[in-house]
Each structure stands twice: as C-alpha cells, then as structure tokens.
Amino acid sequence: MRRLIQNIQVIIRRGTAPAILLVCLLAARHSTAAEAGADDETNSFPSVPEVLGGQTFETEIDRDIYFLRAIHDRYRPHWAELLEVNITVHDHVLAPKKLLRFVTELGEAMRDRDDPTACADLALITGSAEFYADGDADHPDILQAAAQALIKIGPRGAKALADSMSMDHYRRDTPSLEVLANAIGQAQPADPEISKALAAIAFKFTTTNGAFYPRCTTTAVKNLLLLTNGPAMVAAHLKSAEVFDNPGRLQSIVDGIAAARCVELSTNLVALEAPVSQRLGELANSPGGYRDDLGEFRKRLAKVVWDLGRIKK
C-alpha cells in the first residue's frame, strides 16, 4: 500500500483535492478491491465515510483533525503508515504547503496525547539534515510548525525536540536552530529538557575548530530567558571566570539578555563591570585580539546595563 499512496501523492500535488482525505480514500478503495474475497480484511485501510461516520464539520481543518484522531484511536494498525507517507522529504521539496498543513493538523490532533509515533515522525523534520539542511528547500515555516507540534503533543514531543537540537545540528546548520529556538520562545513550554537544550546551544556548543556562532548564541539566550527557569540558568553563567575564558561568547550572551529585555539580570551584569575593568588594566601592556575582545565586551556590557536601567525606571 505504501507504494500506492506515494503514487497517489502525485495527484495531490496537482491540487485536485484535500491531501489527507484523498490519500486515504483512494488507498481504501485499492485495499478493498485487492482484498475482496479474502478471509482476512483487517489490513484494509478504512474508507473516509467509514472514519467520519456521518459527522459534519465547520471547516476542512476540523474535519482533518477529527480524521487523524479517529485513525489514531480506532484504526491503530494504520497510524504509523499514515504518518510515514505524509511526512516525507519529497513533500518537503515538492509539496511544502501540503506538508505544512499536515504537520499543523497533526500537532493539534495529538495535543496532550504524548503519542510516540507522531513524535518520532515530526522529529525527522526538526532533527534530520535531509529536512533542515536542504539548501534547495528551505522552509522555516514547516520547521517552526513541527517544533510547535512536538511541544503540543507532550513530554515525549518536548524530549524529541530537545534531542534534535544537537551539537551535530549546530555544526551543520545554525539558522534552522534559530528557527527552533524562536518557536520555543513563542510557545514558552515549561519543560526542563527544552531549557537544557537551549542552554547547551548558548553556553556549550562549538564549531569543529572550537569557535561559536554569535547570532545563534544570542537567539538561544533570548528565548531561554522567556522560559520560567531561563533567567536562573543564564545567571549561573554570568561569572567573571567565564567572561575571561571567552569574552566574545559572553558578549553574545549579553546581547541575548538585551534582546529579551531581562531586567532581573541587571544586578548580575553590574557585578561583572569591576572585575572586567580590573583585568583590562592588567592587560594594558599586552595588546592583542584577546584584550580587544575583552574591551568590546566591557563596552557592550556598559551599554546593556544602562539600557536595562532605563527600563527599570
């Protein structure tokens, strides 16, 4: 049946009918015809009228969500296959609107159900380079929808999203990580695994040569600060030792604090001014890239402290 459904998707891309129901309707007809006269018809994909059971819906989206829930709840043997044939790299490239709609509806259909199959398939989009690092098919809207769907589904979804934000992902494609971080900031889930994943991007991840990506660091910090435990996690890294170890990275972290307008970290930032100035004084006769980076950090630190002070007032 998988090959049949993949062939049917060609018809869908021509815009002849709503994607999910056309796939299922034609697959059901094929299964019924192929298995007519057989003793066991339990493998037949159910027809659309059978699944909908005479229900009426205000919108096509409502109908599709009901359909997905019905397959999940009443026709479980077909659930994994339905997701597999609708979440594909092929559709990501050639039918992105269809995939976006399916991902969005799947997230709503499985809201709070913590379904492992849905989590695994959606995590392909957020964690597989075939999706997020395809230069010929850059679809941040699909990536964002997949992240939001995983968050809606439950703890398994949050864990799958967190796992997809890996060091390998960081080294392959940071713009897609920024999309995921922004999606998390919008949803603001109270999940420790997601908070840890953003913190790892901000404070730990490096390129293969030990460098870091400033914009990705700033974006991760900004969105981490929107989460309940975010300010405490960022505050733990606002130490003079970390500044001295990598002043460039800490400047990007301070930029994230400024972007989030996180006034509650003002005291932590002020506490860095004296030790940084002292270290610069010690390096007065040691010009070089490190001292330049530390000097730029002090300038940025002073500006952010002043800007947050204005917000306080």
Secondary structure by P-SEA (a helix, b strand, c coil): caaaaaaaaaaaaacccccaaaaaaaaaaaaaaaaccccccccccccccccccccccccaaaaaaaaaaaaacccccaaaaaaaaacccccccccaaaaaaaaaaaaaaacccccaaaaaaaaaaacccccccccccccaaaaaaaaaaaaaacaaaaaaaaaaccaaaaaccaaaaaaaaaaaaaaccccaaaaaaaaaaccccccccccccaaaaaaaaaaaaaccaaaaaaaaaccaaaaaacaaaaaaaaaaaaaaccccaaaaaaaaaaaaaaaaaaacccccaaaaaaaaaaaaaaaaaaaaaaaac
